[in-house]
Amino acid sequence: MWILLPKDILFTKAILMEKQDFDKIWKETLGLLQISVSDATYKTYLSHTHLVDLKEVGDRIIAEVGCDS
């Protein structure tokens, strides 16, 4: 799954370089998504996901998201 995130969700470019910060970034992103979708949608599609990679494309950050199988 790929999600296009506005840059303001991310703190600085330095954080993008640190894999250990991916969990923090994704946790905050999930918090925003959780209040934007129904509880059933969140539990079904998002609750078991994790951030795999971030790529900068123009003025956006593209998040590669993985999930447990």
Rosetta constraint file for C-alpha pairs under 8 A:
AtomPair CA 1 CA 64 HARMONIC 6.22 0.50
AtomPair CA 1 CA 65 HARMONIC 5.27 0.50
AtomPair CA 1 CA 66 HARMONIC 6.73 0.50
AtomPair CA 2 CA 62 HARMONIC 6.71 0.50
AtomPair CA 2 CA 63 HARMONIC 5.65 0.50
AtomPair CA 2 CA 64 HARMONIC 4.90 0.50
AtomPair CA 2 CA 65 HARMONIC 5.98 0.50
AtomPair CA 3 CA 62 HARMONIC 5.89 0.50
AtomPair CA 3 CA 63 HARMONIC 5.22 0.50
AtomPair CA 3 CA 64 HARMONIC 6.78 0.50
AtomPair CA 3 CA 65 HARMONIC 7.41 0.50
AtomPair CA 4 CA 60 HARMONIC 6.85 0.50
AtomPair CA 4 CA 61 HARMONIC 6.09 0.50
AtomPair CA 4 CA 62 HARMONIC 4.67 0.50
AtomPair CA 4 CA 63 HARMONIC 6.25 0.50
AtomPair CA 5 CA 9 HARMONIC 7.00 0.50
AtomPair CA 5 CA 60 HARMONIC 6.23 0.50
AtomPair CA 5 CA 61 HARMONIC 5.32 0.50
AtomPair CA 5 CA 62 HARMONIC 6.07 0.50
AtomPair CA 5 CA 63 HARMONIC 6.99 0.50
AtomPair CA 6 CA 10 HARMONIC 7.86 0.50
AtomPair CA 6 CA 59 HARMONIC 7.75 0.50
AtomPair CA 6 CA 60 HARMONIC 5.43 0.50
AtomPair CA 6 CA 61 HARMONIC 6.33 0.50
AtomPair CA 7 CA 11 HARMONIC 7.92 0.50
AtomPair CA 7 CA 59 HARMONIC 7.03 0.50
AtomPair CA 7 CA 60 HARMONIC 5.67 0.50
AtomPair CA 7 CA 61 HARMONIC 5.98 0.50
AtomPair CA 9 CA 25 HARMONIC 7.93 0.50
AtomPair CA 9 CA 29 HARMONIC 7.23 0.50
AtomPair CA 10 CA 15 HARMONIC 7.77 0.50
AtomPair CA 10 CA 25 HARMONIC 6.78 0.50
AtomPair CA 11 CA 15 HARMONIC 6.82 0.50
AtomPair CA 12 CA 16 HARMONIC 7.11 0.50
AtomPair CA 13 CA 17 HARMONIC 6.98 0.50
AtomPair CA 14 CA 18 HARMONIC 7.11 0.50
AtomPair CA 15 CA 21 HARMONIC 6.25 0.50
AtomPair CA 16 CA 21 HARMONIC 7.54 0.50
AtomPair CA 16 CA 22 HARMONIC 7.57 0.50
AtomPair CA 16 CA 54 HARMONIC 6.79 0.50
AtomPair CA 18 CA 22 HARMONIC 7.17 0.50
AtomPair CA 19 CA 23 HARMONIC 7.98 0.50
AtomPair CA 20 CA 24 HARMONIC 7.88 0.50
AtomPair CA 21 CA 25 HARMONIC 6.26 0.50
AtomPair CA 22 CA 26 HARMONIC 5.95 0.50
AtomPair CA 22 CA 51 HARMONIC 6.01 0.50
AtomPair CA 22 CA 52 HARMONIC 7.70 0.50
AtomPair CA 22 CA 53 HARMONIC 7.92 0.50
AtomPair CA 23 CA 27 HARMONIC 5.96 0.50
AtomPair CA 23 CA 50 HARMONIC 7.24 0.50
AtomPair CA 23 CA 51 HARMONIC 6.81 0.50
AtomPair CA 24 CA 28 HARMONIC 6.34 0.50
AtomPair CA 25 CA 29 HARMONIC 6.22 0.50
AtomPair CA 26 CA 30 HARMONIC 5.94 0.50
AtomPair CA 26 CA 50 HARMONIC 6.68 0.50
AtomPair CA 26 CA 51 HARMONIC 5.85 0.50
AtomPair CA 27 CA 31 HARMONIC 6.26 0.50
AtomPair CA 28 CA 32 HARMONIC 6.56 0.50
AtomPair CA 29 CA 33 HARMONIC 6.24 0.50
AtomPair CA 30 CA 34 HARMONIC 5.84 0.50
AtomPair CA 30 CA 46 HARMONIC 7.49 0.50
AtomPair CA 30 CA 47 HARMONIC 7.94 0.50
AtomPair CA 31 CA 35 HARMONIC 6.73 0.50
AtomPair CA 32 CA 36 HARMONIC 6.56 0.50
AtomPair CA 33 CA 37 HARMONIC 6.32 0.50
AtomPair CA 33 CA 42 HARMONIC 7.74 0.50
AtomPair CA 34 CA 38 HARMONIC 7.42 0.50
AtomPair CA 34 CA 39 HARMONIC 7.21 0.50
AtomPair CA 34 CA 42 HARMONIC 5.97 0.50
AtomPair CA 37 CA 41 HARMONIC 6.29 0.50
AtomPair CA 37 CA 42 HARMONIC 6.36 0.50
AtomPair CA 38 CA 42 HARMONIC 6.22 0.50
AtomPair CA 39 CA 43 HARMONIC 6.12 0.50
AtomPair CA 40 CA 44 HARMONIC 5.98 0.50
AtomPair CA 41 CA 45 HARMONIC 5.80 0.50
AtomPair CA 41 CA 46 HARMONIC 7.36 0.50
AtomPair CA 42 CA 46 HARMONIC 4.96 0.50
AtomPair CA 42 CA 47 HARMONIC 5.91 0.50
AtomPair CA 43 CA 47 HARMONIC 5.06 0.50
AtomPair CA 43 CA 48 HARMONIC 7.81 0.50
AtomPair CA 45 CA 49 HARMONIC 7.83 0.50
AtomPair CA 48 CA 67 HARMONIC 5.66 0.50
AtomPair CA 48 CA 68 HARMONIC 5.99 0.50
AtomPair CA 49 CA 65 HARMONIC 6.54 0.50
AtomPair CA 49 CA 66 HARMONIC 5.53 0.50
AtomPair CA 49 CA 67 HARMONIC 4.19 0.50
AtomPair CA 49 CA 68 HARMONIC 6.60 0.50
AtomPair CA 50 CA 65 HARMONIC 5.71 0.50
AtomPair CA 50 CA 66 HARMONIC 5.32 0.50
AtomPair CA 50 CA 67 HARMONIC 6.07 0.50
AtomPair CA 51 CA 63 HARMONIC 6.90 0.50
AtomPair CA 51 CA 64 HARMONIC 6.19 0.50
AtomPair CA 51 CA 65 HARMONIC 4.71 0.50
AtomPair CA 51 CA 66 HARMONIC 6.23 0.50
AtomPair CA 52 CA 63 HARMONIC 7.45 0.50
AtomPair CA 52 CA 64 HARMONIC 5.33 0.50
AtomPair CA 52 CA 65 HARMONIC 5.35 0.50
AtomPair CA 52 CA 66 HARMONIC 5.99 0.50
AtomPair CA 53 CA 63 HARMONIC 5.89 0.50
AtomPair CA 53 CA 64 HARMONIC 5.01 0.50
AtomPair CA 53 CA 65 HARMONIC 7.22 0.50
AtomPair CA 54 CA 61 HARMONIC 6.44 0.50
AtomPair CA 54 CA 62 HARMONIC 5.62 0.50
AtomPair CA 54 CA 63 HARMONIC 4.63 0.50
AtomPair CA 54 CA 64 HARMONIC 6.18 0.50
AtomPair CA 55 CA 61 HARMONIC 5.56 0.50
AtomPair CA 55 CA 62 HARMONIC 5.13 0.50
AtomPair CA 55 CA 63 HARMONIC 6.58 0.50
AtomPair CA 56 CA 60 HARMONIC 5.93 0.50
AtomPair CA 56 CA 61 HARMONIC 4.52 0.50
AtomPair CA 56 CA 62 HARMONIC 6.24 0.50
AtomPair CA 57 CA 61 HARMONIC 5.98 0.50
AtomPair CA 57 CA 62 HARMONIC 6.94 0.50
